[in-house]
Amino acid sequence: MLPSHSFIITFPFLILCIILIKLPGTEGINCFVCNSRNEPYCEFLVRNDSQAYLYDAPCNEFTETGDPPFCRKIVQYIKDYDIYRVVRKCGYRRHHKDCYTVRNADHEETVCQCFEDGCNSSSSTSASILILSLSIFGVALKTLY
C-alpha cells in the first residue's frame, strides 16, 4: 500500500519544522545576565517567568578564536561568610567540560556552560520542545493512517 498524497506532503513539512526548531541561531545567542548579589530574583530565574525578560541579553561578541559566544551559569558558595550566590552571564572562553567545580579553602564554585538561547535559566525547555515536536509528528502519522 502506497502512502497517501497528504502524507507525502505533510511528512517532509514536519521533518523541516523539527530541524528548524533544533537549529542554532547564526546571529548570536541570548543569555540571562544577572547576579543574585544585587538582584535576588536571579537566584531562581526561570526562562518563561513574567520577569525573565528583564535579564535576557544578547551575547553578540565573538571569542578570540572566532567561536560564537555561549551562556554560563555560576553557582558560588563563599564559606567564610556563608553566602550563596548565582551569576548568569555570557561566556567567551569555553572550558573542555560543560560543567565543572572548583574548590579551595574559602569558596566553592560550580560553572556550567550551554549553547542555546536562555539555557542558563533555572530550568530548560529544550526537552519540552523535543516532546512537542514528537507529539506533533505522532498526531500527523495517526491522522494519515
DSSP file (Angstrom, degrees, kcal/mol; ACC not computed):
  #  RESIDUE AA STRUCTURE BP1 BP2  ACC     N-H-->O    O-->H-N    N-H-->O    O-->H-N    TCO  KAPPA ALPHA  PHI   PSI    X-CA   Y-CA   Z-CA
    1    1 A M              0   0    0      0, 0.0     0, 0.0     0, 0.0     0, 0.0   0.000 360.0 360.0 360.0 128.2    0.0    0.0    0.0
    2    2 A L        -     0   0    0      1,-0.1     2,-0.0     0, 0.0     0, 0.0  -0.521 360.0 -98.7 -83.2 149.5    1.4    3.4   -1.0
    3    3 A P        -     0   0    0      0, 0.0    -1,-0.1     0, 0.0   142,-0.1  -0.323  46.2-101.4 -64.4 151.2    1.4    6.4    1.3
    4    4 A S     >  -     0   0    0    140,-0.2     4,-1.8     1,-0.1     5,-0.1  -0.236  27.1-110.6 -70.0 162.7   -1.4    8.9    0.7
    5    5 A H  H  > S+     0   0    0      1,-0.2     4,-1.5     2,-0.2     5,-0.2   0.893 118.9  53.2 -60.5 -41.9   -0.9   12.2   -1.1
    6    6 A S  H  > S+     0   0    0      1,-0.2     4,-3.0     2,-0.2    -1,-0.2   0.857 106.8  52.7 -65.8 -33.8   -1.4   14.2    2.1
    7    7 A F  H  > S+     0   0    0      2,-0.2     4,-2.7     1,-0.2    -1,-0.2   0.913 105.6  53.8 -65.4 -42.0    1.3   12.1    3.9
    8    8 A I  H  < S+     0   0    0     -4,-1.8    -1,-0.2     1,-0.2    -2,-0.2   0.837 117.1  37.9 -62.4 -33.1    3.8   12.7    1.1
    9    9 A I  H  X S+     0   0    0     -4,-1.5     4,-1.0    -5,-0.1    -2,-0.2   0.887 120.0  45.2 -83.0 -42.8    3.2   16.5    1.5
   10   10 A T  H  X S+     0   0    0     -4,-3.0     4,-2.4     1,-0.2     5,-0.2   0.885 103.8  61.1 -72.3 -41.4    2.9   16.6    5.3
   11   11 A F  H  X S+     0   0    0     -4,-2.7     4,-2.2     1,-0.2     5,-0.2   0.924 105.8  44.3 -58.5 -51.6    5.8   14.3    6.3
   12   12 A P  H  > S+     0   0    0      0, 0.0     4,-2.4     0, 0.0    -1,-0.2   0.879 112.6  54.5 -61.4 -35.1    8.6   16.5    4.7
   13   13 A F  H  X S+     0   0    0     -4,-1.0     4,-2.3     2,-0.2    -2,-0.2   0.925 108.8  47.5 -62.7 -44.4    7.0   19.6    6.2
   14   14 A L  H  X S+     0   0    0     -4,-2.4     4,-2.3     2,-0.2    -1,-0.2   0.907 111.4  50.3 -63.8 -42.3    7.0   18.1    9.7
   15   15 A I  H  X S+     0   0    0     -4,-2.2     4,-2.3    -5,-0.2    -1,-0.2   0.918 110.2  50.6 -61.3 -43.6   10.7   17.0    9.3
   16   16 A L  H  X S+     0   0    0     -4,-2.4     4,-2.6     1,-0.2    -2,-0.2   0.906 109.1  51.7 -60.9 -42.7   11.6   20.5    8.2
   17   17 A C  H  X S+     0   0    0     -4,-2.3     4,-2.0     2,-0.2    -2,-0.2   0.919 110.1  48.5 -60.4 -44.7    9.8   22.0   11.3
   18   18 A I  H  X S+     0   0    0     -4,-2.3     4,-1.7     1,-0.2    -1,-0.2   0.913 112.0  48.9 -63.5 -42.9   11.7   19.7   13.6
   19   19 A I  H  X S+     0   0    0     -4,-2.3     4,-1.2     1,-0.2    -2,-0.2   0.918 110.8  50.2 -63.5 -43.2   15.0   20.6   12.0
   20   20 A L  H  < S+     0   0    0     -4,-2.6    -1,-0.2     1,-0.2    -2,-0.2   0.850 107.9  53.8 -65.5 -33.8   14.3   24.3   12.2
   21   21 A I  H  < S+     0   0    0     -4,-2.0    -1,-0.2     1,-0.2    -2,-0.2   0.888 113.7  42.2 -65.3 -38.5   13.4   24.1   15.9
   22   22 A K  H  < S+     0   0    0     -4,-1.7    -1,-0.2    -5,-0.2    -2,-0.2   0.577  89.0 106.1 -88.3 -10.6   16.7   22.4   16.7
   23   23 A L  S  < S-     0   0    0     -4,-1.2     2,-0.1    -3,-0.2    -3,-0.0  -0.503  70.7-125.4 -71.8 134.0   19.0   24.6   14.5
   24   24 A P        -     0   0    0      0, 0.0    92,-0.1     0, 0.0    -1,-0.1  -0.474  30.7-103.2 -74.0 152.3   21.1   27.1   16.5
   25   25 A G        -     0   0    0      3,-0.1     3,-0.2    -2,-0.1     0, 0.0  -0.326  17.6-150.2 -71.2 157.2   20.8   30.7   15.5
   26   26 A T  S    S+     0   0    0      1,-0.1    -1,-0.1    -2,-0.0     3,-0.1   0.473  85.8  69.4-106.1  -4.3   23.5   32.3   13.5
   27   27 A E  S    S-     0   0    0      1,-0.4     2,-0.2     0, 0.0    -1,-0.1   0.186 113.3 -84.3 -99.4  17.1   23.2   35.9   14.9
   28   28 A G        -     0   0    0     -3,-0.2    -1,-0.4    41,-0.1     2,-0.3  -0.610  50.3 -81.0 108.5-173.6   24.5   35.2   18.4
   29   29 A I  E     -A   59   0A   0     30,-1.1    30,-3.0    -2,-0.2     2,-0.5  -0.944  24.2-132.6-132.8 149.4   22.8   33.9   21.4
   30   30 A N  E     +A   58   0A   0     -2,-0.3    88,-3.2    28,-0.2    89,-0.3  -0.911  30.6 176.5-103.6 130.0   20.7   35.4   24.2
   31   31 A C  E     -A   57   0A   0     26,-2.6    26,-2.9    -2,-0.5     2,-0.4  -0.880  36.5-103.6-126.4 158.9   21.6   34.6   27.7
   32   32 A F  E     -A   56   0A   0     -2,-0.3     2,-0.5    24,-0.2    40,-0.3  -0.715  36.3-164.6 -79.8 133.9   20.3   35.6   31.1
   33   33 A V        +     0   0    0     22,-3.0     2,-0.3    -2,-0.4    56,-0.2  -0.953  33.7 108.4-127.0 110.5   22.7   38.1   32.6
   34   34 A C  E     -B   88   0B   0     54,-2.2    54,-2.7    -2,-0.5     2,-0.4  -0.978  49.1-135.3-169.0 169.8   22.4   38.9   36.3
   35   35 A N  E >>  -B   87   0B   0     -2,-0.3     4,-2.5    52,-0.2     3,-1.2  -0.982  13.7-143.8-140.7 124.0   24.0   38.4   39.8
   36   36 A S  T 34 S+     0   0    0     50,-2.8    51,-0.1    -2,-0.4     7,-0.1   0.635  96.0  73.8 -67.0 -11.1   22.0   37.4   42.8
   37   37 A R  T 34 S+     0   0    0     49,-0.3    -1,-0.3     1,-0.2    50,-0.1   0.923 117.6  16.5 -62.9 -42.9   24.2   39.6   45.0
   38   38 A N  T <4 S+     0   0    0     -3,-1.2    -2,-0.2     1,-0.2    -1,-0.2   0.655 136.1  41.5-102.0 -21.2   22.5   42.7   43.5
   39   39 A E    ><  -     0   0    0     -4,-2.5     3,-2.4     1,-0.1     4,-0.4  -0.801  61.6-171.7-132.3  89.4   19.4   41.0   42.1
   40   40 A P  G >  S+     0   0    0      0, 0.0     3,-1.3     0, 0.0     4,-0.4   0.777  84.1  68.1 -54.6 -28.8   17.9   38.3   44.4
   41   41 A Y  G >  S+     0   0    0      1,-0.3     3,-0.8     2,-0.2    -5,-0.1   0.776  85.8  72.7 -60.5 -25.8   15.5   37.3   41.7
   42   42 A C  G X  S+     0   0    0     -3,-2.4     3,-1.1     1,-0.2    -1,-0.3   0.786  82.0  69.5 -61.3 -30.5   18.5   36.0   39.7
   43   43 A E  G <  S+     0   0    0     -3,-1.3    -1,-0.2    -4,-0.4    -2,-0.2   0.888 114.5  22.6 -59.5 -41.3   19.0   33.0   42.0
   44   44 A F  G <  S+     0   0    0     -3,-0.8    -1,-0.3    -4,-0.4    -2,-0.2  -0.048  84.8 160.7-117.7  31.2   15.8   31.2   40.9
   45   45 A L    <   -     0   0    0     -3,-1.1    77,-3.4    75,-0.1     2,-0.4  -0.324  21.2-161.9 -59.4 126.1   15.3   32.8   37.4
   46   46 A V    >   -     0   0    0     75,-0.2     3,-1.8    76,-0.2     6,-0.2  -0.933  21.8-126.0-114.7 137.0   13.0   30.7   35.2
   47   47 A R  T 3  S+     0   0    0     76,-0.6    -1,-0.1    -2,-0.4    77,-0.1   0.845 105.0  36.8 -51.0 -48.6   13.0   31.2   31.5
   48   48 A N  T 3  S+     0   0    0      4,-0.1    -1,-0.3     3,-0.1    -3,-0.0   0.237  86.5 125.0 -96.4  14.5    9.3   31.8   30.9
   49   49 A D  S X  S-     0   0    0     -3,-1.8     3,-1.1     1,-0.1     4,-0.4  -0.331  74.7-111.2 -70.2 157.0    8.6   33.7   34.1
   50   50 A S  T 3  S+     0   0    0      1,-0.3     3,-0.2     2,-0.1    -1,-0.1   0.740 116.7  40.9 -65.3 -23.3    7.0   37.1   33.8
   51   51 A Q  T >  S+     0   0    0      1,-0.1     3,-1.5    -5,-0.1     4,-0.3   0.451  86.3  95.4-102.3  -0.9   10.2   38.9   34.9
   52   52 A A  G X  S+     0   0    0     -3,-1.1     3,-1.9     1,-0.3     4,-0.5   0.834  73.1  67.5 -60.4 -33.6   12.7   36.8   33.0
   53   53 A Y  G >  S+     0   0    0     -4,-0.4     3,-0.8     1,-0.3    -1,-0.3   0.774  87.6  68.9 -60.0 -24.8   12.8   39.3   30.1
   54   54 A L  G <  S+     0   0    0     -3,-1.5    -1,-0.3     1,-0.2    -2,-0.2   0.750 107.3  37.2 -64.1 -23.4   14.4   41.8   32.4
   55   55 A Y  G <  S+     0   0    0     -3,-1.9   -22,-3.0    -4,-0.3     2,-0.5   0.362  88.3 112.0-111.2   2.6   17.6   39.7   32.5
   56   56 A D  E <   +A   32   0A   0     -3,-0.8   -24,-0.2    -4,-0.5   -26,-0.0  -0.675  42.9 170.2 -82.5 125.0   17.6   38.5   28.9
   57   57 A A  E     -A   31   0A   0    -26,-2.9   -26,-2.6    -2,-0.5     2,-0.2  -0.990  34.0-113.8-139.6 144.8   20.6   39.9   26.9
   58   58 A P  E     -A   30   0A   0      0, 0.0     2,-0.6     0, 0.0   -28,-0.2  -0.537  16.7-155.9 -75.8 142.6   22.2   39.3   23.5
   59   59 A C  E     +A   29   0A   0    -30,-3.0   -30,-1.1    -2,-0.2    32,-0.1  -0.838  31.7 153.3-116.2  89.2   25.7   38.0   23.5
   60   60 A N        +     0   0    0     -2,-0.6     2,-0.1   -32,-0.2    -1,-0.1   0.671  34.7  99.8 -97.4 -19.5   27.0   39.2   20.1
   61   61 A E        -     0   0    0      7,-0.1     2,-0.2     1,-0.1    -2,-0.0  -0.447  65.8-136.7 -70.7 140.1   30.7   39.4   20.6
   62   62 A F        -     0   0    0     -2,-0.1     5,-0.1     6,-0.1    -2,-0.1  -0.616  23.3-102.8 -93.6 158.8   32.7   36.5   19.3
   63   63 A T    >   -     0   0    0      4,-2.7     3,-1.6    -2,-0.2    -1,-0.1  -0.152  35.7 -99.3 -73.1 171.7   35.6   34.9   21.2
   64   64 A E  T 3  S+     0   0    0      1,-0.3    -1,-0.1    28,-0.2    29,-0.1   0.801 126.1  52.3 -61.3 -28.4   39.3   35.5   20.4
   65   65 A T  T 3  S-     0   0    0      2,-0.1    -1,-0.3     3,-0.0    28,-0.0   0.453 121.1-107.6 -88.2  -0.3   39.3   32.2   18.5
   66   66 A G  S <  S+     0   0    0     -3,-1.6    -2,-0.1     1,-0.3    -1,-0.0   0.442  74.0 140.2  88.4  -0.6   36.2   33.2   16.4
   67   67 A D        -     0   0    0     25,-0.1    -4,-2.7     1,-0.1    -1,-0.3  -0.464  58.7-104.8 -73.0 148.3   33.9   30.8   18.2
   68   68 A P        -     0   0    0      0, 0.0    -6,-0.1     0, 0.0    -1,-0.1  -0.356  40.2-101.0 -69.7 155.1   30.4   32.1   18.9
   69   69 A P        -     0   0    0      0, 0.0     2,-0.3     0, 0.0    23,-0.2  -0.179  39.4-165.5 -68.2 169.5   29.6   33.2   22.5
   70   70 A F  E     -C   91   0B   0     21,-1.9    21,-3.7   -41,-0.1     2,-0.3  -0.849  23.1 -91.6-145.9 178.1   27.6   30.9   24.8
   71   71 A C  E     -CD  90 114B   0     43,-2.4    43,-2.3    -2,-0.3     2,-0.4  -0.718  34.4-166.8-100.5 151.1   25.7   31.1   28.1
   72   72 A R  E     -CD  89 113B   0     17,-2.7    17,-2.5    -2,-0.3     2,-0.4  -0.995   9.9-165.6-138.1 142.3   27.2   30.4   31.5
   73   73 A K  E     -CD  88 112B   0     39,-2.6    39,-2.6    -2,-0.4     2,-0.5  -0.998   9.4-168.9-127.2 128.1   25.8   29.9   35.0
   74   74 A I  E     -CD  87 111B   0     13,-3.3    13,-2.9    -2,-0.4     2,-0.6  -0.971   5.6-165.9-120.5 126.1   28.0   30.0   38.0
   75   75 A V  E     -CD  86 110B   0     35,-2.8    35,-2.6    -2,-0.5     2,-0.4  -0.959  16.2-172.3-111.8 119.2   26.9   28.9   41.5
   76   76 A Q  E     -CD  85 109B   0      9,-3.3     9,-2.8    -2,-0.6     2,-0.4  -0.875  17.9-168.6-116.2 143.2   29.2   30.1   44.3
   77   77 A Y  E     -CD  84 108B   0     31,-2.9    31,-2.3    -2,-0.4     2,-0.8  -0.969   9.7-159.4-127.5 116.9   29.3   29.4   48.0
   78   78 A I  E >>> -CD  83 107B   0      5,-3.0     5,-2.0    -2,-0.4     4,-0.8  -0.849   6.5-163.5 -98.8 107.4   31.6   31.6   50.0
   79   79 A K  G >45S+     0   0    0     27,-1.6     3,-0.8    -2,-0.8    -1,-0.2   0.880  79.4  56.2 -63.8 -46.9   32.4   29.7   53.1
   80   80 A D  G 345S+     0   0    0     26,-0.7    -1,-0.2     1,-0.3    27,-0.1   0.811 121.7  29.5 -59.4 -30.8   33.7   32.4   55.4
   81   81 A Y  G <45S-     0   0    0     -3,-0.5    -1,-0.3     2,-0.1    -2,-0.2   0.390 102.7-125.7-109.3   0.9   30.6   34.5   55.0
   82   82 A D  T <<5 +     0   0    0     -3,-0.8     2,-0.4    -4,-0.8    -3,-0.2   0.920  55.9 157.1  51.7  49.2   28.1   31.6   54.4
   83   83 A I  E   < - C   0  78B   0     -5,-2.0    -5,-3.0     2,-0.0     2,-0.5  -0.895  31.1-162.5-110.7 132.9   27.0   33.3   51.2
   84   84 A Y  E     + C   0  77B   0     -2,-0.4     2,-0.3    -7,-0.2    -7,-0.2  -0.958  18.2 177.2-111.3 129.0   25.3   31.5   48.3
   85   85 A R  E     - C   0  76B   0     -9,-2.8    -9,-3.3    -2,-0.5     2,-0.4  -0.986  20.4-156.1-138.4 144.8   25.4   33.4   45.0
   86   86 A V  E     - C   0  75B   0     -2,-0.3   -50,-2.8   -11,-0.2     2,-0.5  -0.983  10.4-172.1-120.2 130.0   24.2   32.7   41.4
   87   87 A V  E     -BC  35  74B   0    -13,-2.9   -13,-3.3    -2,-0.4     2,-0.4  -0.987   0.3-172.5-122.2 126.7   25.8   34.5   38.5
   88   88 A R  E     +BC  34  73B   0    -54,-2.7   -54,-2.2    -2,-0.5     2,-0.3  -0.970  25.5 134.2-118.3 133.0   24.3   34.2   34.9
   89   89 A K  E     - C   0  72B   0    -17,-2.5   -17,-2.7    -2,-0.4     2,-0.2  -0.964  54.3 -74.4-162.9 175.6   26.2   35.7   32.0
   90   90 A C  E     - C   0  71B   0     -2,-0.3     2,-0.4   -19,-0.2   -19,-0.2  -0.563  44.0-145.2 -78.3 147.9   27.6   35.4   28.5
   91   91 A G  E     + C   0  70B   0    -21,-3.7   -21,-1.9    -2,-0.2     3,-0.1  -0.910  25.8 170.3-117.5 147.8   30.7   33.2   28.1
   92   92 A Y        +     0   0    0     -2,-0.4     2,-0.5     1,-0.2   -28,-0.2   0.533  68.2  57.4-129.9 -16.6   33.5   33.7   25.7
   93   93 A R  S    S-     0   0    0    -30,-0.1    -1,-0.2   -29,-0.1     2,-0.1  -0.942  78.9-142.7-122.3 109.5   36.2   31.3   26.7
   94   94 A R        -     0   0    0     -2,-0.5     2,-0.3    -3,-0.1     4,-0.1  -0.363   3.4-142.5 -74.3 146.2   35.0   27.7   26.6
   95   95 A H        -     0   0    0      2,-0.3    -1,-0.0    -2,-0.1    18,-0.0  -0.726  24.2-118.8 -98.0 155.9   36.0   25.0   29.1
   96   96 A H  S    S+     0   0    0     -2,-0.3     2,-0.4     2,-0.0    -1,-0.1   0.662 100.6  58.3 -73.1 -13.2   36.6   21.5   27.9
   97   97 A K  S    S-     0   0    0      1,-0.1    -2,-0.3     0, 0.0     3,-0.1  -0.906  78.3-139.0-112.2 145.0   33.8   20.3   30.3
   98   98 A D  S    S+     0   0    0     -2,-0.4    15,-3.0     1,-0.2     2,-0.4   0.850  94.3  18.2 -68.7 -33.0   30.2   21.6   30.1
   99   99 A C  E    S+E  112   0B   0     13,-0.2     2,-0.3    -3,-0.1    13,-0.2  -0.998  72.4 163.2-136.6 142.1   30.1   21.7   34.0
  100  100 A Y  E     -E  111   0B   0     11,-2.1    11,-2.8    -2,-0.4     2,-0.4  -0.985  24.8-135.8-153.1 158.7   33.0   21.7   36.5
  101  101 A T  E     -E  110   0B   0     -2,-0.3     2,-0.4     9,-0.2     9,-0.2  -0.954   9.9-163.5-122.4 137.4   33.5   22.5   40.2
  102  102 A V  E     -E  109   0B   0      7,-3.1     7,-2.7    -2,-0.4     2,-0.4  -0.978  12.3-177.2-119.4 130.6   36.4   24.5   41.7
  103  103 A R  E     +E  108   0B   0     -2,-0.4     2,-0.3     5,-0.2     5,-0.2  -0.978  11.0 153.1-128.5 140.8   37.0   24.3   45.5
  104  104 A N        -     0   0    0      3,-2.3     3,-0.1    -2,-0.4    -2,-0.0  -0.839  59.6 -74.3-146.4-169.6   39.5   26.0   47.7
  105  105 A A  S    S+     0   0    0     -2,-0.3     3,-0.1     1,-0.2    -2,-0.0   0.817 125.3  30.1 -62.7 -32.9   39.8   27.0   51.4
  106  106 A D  S    S+     0   0    0      1,-0.2   -27,-1.6   -27,-0.1   -26,-0.7   0.650 122.2  14.9-107.2 -15.2   37.4   29.9   51.2
  107  107 A H  E     -D   78   0B   0    -29,-0.2    -3,-2.3   -28,-0.1     2,-0.4  -0.993  49.1-146.4-155.7 164.4   34.9   29.1   48.4
  108  108 A E  E     -DE  77 103B   0    -31,-2.3   -31,-2.9    -2,-0.3     2,-0.4  -0.989  21.0-174.7-130.3 140.2   33.3   26.5   46.2
  109  109 A E  E     -DE  76 102B   0     -7,-2.7    -7,-3.1    -2,-0.4     2,-0.5  -0.994  14.0-163.1-143.5 130.3   32.1   27.3   42.7
  110  110 A T  E     -DE  75 101B   0    -35,-2.6   -35,-2.8    -2,-0.4     2,-0.5  -0.966  14.0-168.2-113.0 127.1   30.2   25.2   40.0
  111  111 A V  E     -DE  74 100B   0    -11,-2.8   -11,-2.1    -2,-0.5     2,-0.4  -0.957   5.5-177.9-118.7 128.1   30.3   26.6   36.5
  112  112 A C  E     -DE  73  99B   0    -39,-2.6   -39,-2.6    -2,-0.5     2,-0.4  -0.974   7.3-161.3-124.7 141.8   28.1   25.3   33.7
  113  113 A Q  E     +D   72   0B   0    -15,-3.0     2,-0.3    -2,-0.4   -41,-0.2  -0.927  11.2 177.2-120.1 147.6   28.2   26.4   30.0
  114  114 A C  E     -D   71   0B   0    -43,-2.3   -43,-2.4    -2,-0.4     6,-0.1  -0.928  24.8-142.0-147.7 168.6   25.4   25.8   27.5
  115  115 A F        +     0   0    0     -2,-0.3     2,-0.3   -45,-0.2   -43,-0.0   0.066  65.2  81.4-131.7  24.6   24.8   26.8   23.9
  116  116 A E  S >  S-     0   0    0    -92,-0.1     3,-2.0   -87,-0.0     4,-0.2  -0.928  88.5 -78.0-128.6 155.7   21.1   27.7   23.3
  117  117 A D  T 3  S-     0   0    0     -2,-0.3   -86,-0.2     1,-0.3    -2,-0.1  -0.245 113.5  -3.2 -51.4 129.6   19.1   30.8   23.9
  118  118 A G  T >  S+     0   0    0    -88,-3.2     3,-1.0     1,-0.1    -1,-0.3   0.644  86.4 138.0  65.8  16.7   18.2   31.2   27.6
  119  119 A C  T <   +     0   0    0     -3,-2.0    -1,-0.1   -89,-0.3    -2,-0.1   0.604  57.5  71.5 -74.0  -8.9   19.8   27.9   28.6
  120  120 A N  T 3  S+     0   0    0     -4,-0.2    -1,-0.3   -48,-0.1   -75,-0.1   0.067  75.3 109.8 -95.4  26.6   21.3   29.4   31.7
  121  121 A S  S <  S-     0   0    0     -3,-1.0   -75,-0.2     2,-0.2     3,-0.1  -0.266  89.7 -96.0 -83.9-178.7   18.0   29.7   33.5
  122  122 A S  S    S+     0   0    0    -77,-3.4     2,-0.3     1,-0.1   -76,-0.2   0.774 110.4  23.0 -71.8 -25.6   16.9   27.5   36.4
  123  123 A S  S    S-     0   0    0    -78,-0.3   -76,-0.6     0, 0.0     2,-0.3  -0.983  76.5-138.1-139.3 152.8   15.1   25.2   34.1
  124  124 A S        -     0   0    0     -2,-0.3     3,-0.2     1,-0.1     4,-0.2  -0.842   5.9-157.5-112.9 147.2   15.4   24.5   30.4
  125  125 A T     >  +     0   0    0     -2,-0.3     4,-2.2     1,-0.2     5,-0.2   0.295  67.9 102.8-103.3   9.6   12.7   24.0   27.9
  126  126 A S  H  > S+     0   0    0      1,-0.2     4,-2.1     2,-0.2     5,-0.2   0.913  83.2  49.0 -58.5 -42.8   14.7   22.0   25.4
  127  127 A A  H  > S+     0   0    0      1,-0.2     4,-2.5    -3,-0.2    -1,-0.2   0.891 108.9  53.7 -64.2 -38.0   13.1   18.8   26.4
  128  128 A S  H  > S+     0   0    0     -4,-0.2     4,-2.6     2,-0.2    -1,-0.2   0.899 107.7  50.2 -63.5 -40.6    9.7   20.3   26.1
  129  129 A I  H  X S+     0   0    0     -4,-2.2     4,-2.5     2,-0.2    -1,-0.2   0.917 111.5  48.3 -64.3 -42.8   10.4   21.4   22.5
  130  130 A L  H  X S+     0   0    0     -4,-2.1     4,-2.4     2,-0.2    -2,-0.2   0.926 112.7  47.8 -63.8 -44.4   11.5   17.9   21.6
  131  131 A I  H  X S+     0   0    0     -4,-2.5     4,-2.3     1,-0.2    -2,-0.2   0.909 111.9  50.4 -63.2 -42.1    8.5   16.3   23.2
  132  132 A L  H  X S+     0   0    0     -4,-2.6     4,-2.4     2,-0.2    -1,-0.2   0.918 110.5  49.8 -61.4 -43.8    6.2   18.8   21.5
  133  133 A S  H  X S+     0   0    0     -4,-2.5     4,-2.2     1,-0.2    -2,-0.2   0.923 112.0  47.0 -61.4 -45.4    7.9   18.0   18.1
  134  134 A L  H  X S+     0   0    0     -4,-2.4     4,-2.5     1,-0.2    -1,-0.2   0.869 110.8  53.0 -65.8 -35.9    7.5   14.3   18.6
  135  135 A S  H  X S+     0   0    0     -4,-2.3     4,-2.6     2,-0.2     5,-0.2   0.923 109.1  48.2 -64.5 -44.5    3.9   14.7   19.6
  136  136 A I  H  X S+     0   0    0     -4,-2.4     4,-2.4     1,-0.2    -2,-0.2   0.916 112.1  50.1 -61.4 -42.8    3.0   16.7   16.5
  137  137 A F  H  X S+     0   0    0     -4,-2.2     4,-2.3     1,-0.2    -2,-0.2   0.917 110.9  49.1 -61.1 -44.8    4.8   14.1   14.4
  138  138 A G  H  X S+     0   0    0     -4,-2.5     4,-2.4     2,-0.2    -2,-0.2   0.902 111.2  48.7 -63.1 -42.8    2.8   11.3   16.2
  139  139 A V  H  X S+     0   0    0     -4,-2.6     4,-2.4     2,-0.2    -1,-0.2   0.908 110.7  51.3 -64.1 -41.9   -0.5   13.1   15.6
  140  140 A A  H  X S+     0   0    0     -4,-2.4     4,-1.3    -5,-0.2    -2,-0.2   0.916 111.5  47.2 -62.5 -42.5    0.3   13.7   12.0
  141  141 A L  H  X S+     0   0    0     -4,-2.3     4,-1.3     1,-0.2    -1,-0.2   0.910 111.5  51.1 -63.9 -41.6    1.1   10.0   11.5
  142  142 A K  H  < S+     0   0    0     -4,-2.4     3,-0.3     1,-0.2    -2,-0.2   0.900 110.2  48.4 -64.3 -40.4   -2.1    8.9   13.3
  143  143 A T  H  < S+     0   0    0     -4,-2.4    -1,-0.2     1,-0.2    -2,-0.2   0.761 111.0  51.9 -72.3 -22.6   -4.3   11.1   11.2
  144  144 A L  H  <        0   0    0     -4,-1.3    -1,-0.2    -5,-0.2  -140,-0.2   0.719 360.0 360.0 -85.7 -21.0   -2.7    9.9    8.0
  145  145 A Y     <        0   0    0     -4,-1.3    -2,-0.2    -3,-0.3    -1,-0.2   0.399 360.0 360.0-116.4 360.0   -3.1    6.2    8.7
